[in-house]
Amino acid sequence: MNIAIFYFSATGITEIISNHIAKILEGEGNSVKQTNIIAPDSRPSHVDFLEFDASIFGFPVFEGRPPTVAEEWMITLNGRNQKCSMFFTYGARDLELAHQVTYYLLTQANFQVVLSAEFIGKHSFNVGEGFSLAEGRPNQLDFDIATDFALHSISRFQKEFEFNIDLSKFTYKPKRIRESRGVMAHLYPSRGKDDCSMCNLCEKECPVKAFDAILGETNRKICITCMHCVTICPDKVIHIGEISQIYKTFTDQLGLTEDVVEKKRSKIIF
């Protein structure tokens, strides 16, 4: 089969899972084309899905749902009744409406969703000083689930299969970006006084065009704090503030002790 994988990966975790899935698919004799839709010019305004036999969509979970730009992009698609599966990566918090939102948008875009999965990966805020959640994930157990997900996807792509996510109590509402204030404002990336080679990669690849390479600041009204600019900066001069207090509040309110996080498991939604 000729399979497309479209994924959004800001800090590399979703890409790691996508690469593993692609490796398994190719090992089974399939042809795979991967596309990271993180940068604005990487999200094609038109995709001819007739070029593929099936597709897989992979997104990180930001505040309980896919990134806003990923949702906006899915709305533009026409799957032409093609089968697809979907997966999510998250930093041990919660997926909340991620499955429902994505299932709704893909089915509205004329896809037949046949499978879904969720994978634990280190939190994107781990790039900040004082924040360490699900560090070391995905681990081998997570990759084993990713292998099973790839194999089950192939199986369901090749035969008729009914898969449903209950949307009876779900109403889709586009998410609005709100500027964070107080201690949460420490999550906004900026460039320090360190030497910068001005490669402009931060500005070019910002998914919402929020980062200004000249100013070394992000537009807080549209920034989604995905931490892509922090992750990809070759000079390592883009940082976020000290966020140990955010980490303590985050983990205390959600009961995310080290033991709880360690016991969290990736899984397939059949």
Secondary structure, DSSP 8 states (H G I E B T S, - for coil): -EEEEEE--SSSHHHHHHHHHHHHHHHTT-EEEEEE--SGGGS-S---GGG-SEEEEEEE-BTTB--HHHHHHHHT---TTEEEEEEEEE-SS--TTHHHHHHHHHHHTTEEEEEEEEEE---GGGGSTT--SSTT-S-HHHHHHHHHHHHHHHHHHTS--------TT------------GGGGGGS-EE-SS------HHHHH-TTS-EETTTTEE-TTT-----HHHHH-TT--EE----HHHHHHHHHHHT--HHHHHH---EEE-
